[in-house]
């Protein structure tokens, strides 16, 4: 092989080894960040937004939310019949049910405080 070919090969090898080292460093940092915390604080703090959450949850689970869910169901059924498509028929009730249960699902997801065994 010519000297130019050897130089190019060594440059390619050097770039590959730098990428490998960078990937190793990123993996090492990610591992340290996952191992060091002793407690996960999901949903902790933020009490200044509790009144807003309570108001929105009341709207969604109250009369307003039921009316919106009913409208979604009626519109979905109407479009399903008009387009003769089962997916349009299913999307209305699914959206209405999703709207009604969304505060419960969000609360369940955001209030998990998991303590890691030491």
N, C-alpha and C positions, 0 to 999 in steps of 0.2 A: 504494500500500500504506500501511497505517496505521503510525504510529510503533511500536505494539506489535508488529506483524508484522515490522518491520525489526529490532527488538531481539531477537526470538526467532530470526530468521534469523542474526543475527550471533553469538548464543550457540551455535547449532548449528554454525556454521562454526568458531567458536573451539574447541569440543569436538573436532570432527573434526581440526583442525590439531594439537591437543595429543596426540590418539591417534596421528597420523602421526609426530610428533616422538618419542613414546615408542617406537613400533615401530622407527623408525630407530636410536634409541640402543641398543635391545636387539640389533638386527641388527649394529650396529657392535661392540658388546662381544663378541658371539658370534664375529664374524670375527677380532677381535684374539686371542681365546682359542684359536681354531683355528690361527692363523698363527704365533703366538709360540713354542710349544714346538718344540724341535728333535728330541726323542726321545720316543717313546711307551713308557712303562714298563708294559706289560701283563703282569701276573703276576710282577712283580719284588718281592722282599721276602717277608715272611710265612713265613720259614723255621721259625718256632716251631710251625707247624701241619704240617710235613712228616711227623712220626711218625704223626699222625692220618690224613693222606691215604694214607700207605703202608699203614697197617693196613686202612683201608676198601677201598683198591684190592685188597689181598690177599684180603679177604673176598669182594669182588664177582667177581674173576677166579679165585678158588680154588674149592674144593669147595662152600662155602656158596653162592656166587653161582650156580654151575651147578645146584645143587639148587633154588634159588629160581626160576631161569630155566626149569628143567624143570617145576616145579609150575605156573608161569604158562602154559606151553605146554599142559600137560594140562588145566588149568582152562579155557583158551580154547577148546581143541578140544571139550571136553565141553559147554560152554555153546553153542558153535556148532552142535553136533549136536542138543542138546536144544531150542534155540530155532529151529533150521533157518534160521539167519541167517549169511551169510558174514562179516559184519563182526565178530560175536562170535568166529567161528573165527579170523579174521586177527589180532585184537587180542592174543590170548595169545602166539603166537609173536613178534609184533612187540614186545611188552613184554619178553619174555625176551631177545630179541636186543638190544634197546635197553639193558637192564640190563647185559648182558655187555660191550657196547662203550662204555658211558657214561664210564668212566675215561679211555679213549683219546681220546674226543672232547673231554672237558673239558680234558685236558692239552694237546691241540693248540690249543684256543681260548685258553687262558690263558697260554701260554708264547711268545706272539709279541712280540718286541722289534723294532719297526720304527723304523729310523733315517731321518729326513727329510733329503733332500739339501739342502745349504746353498749 
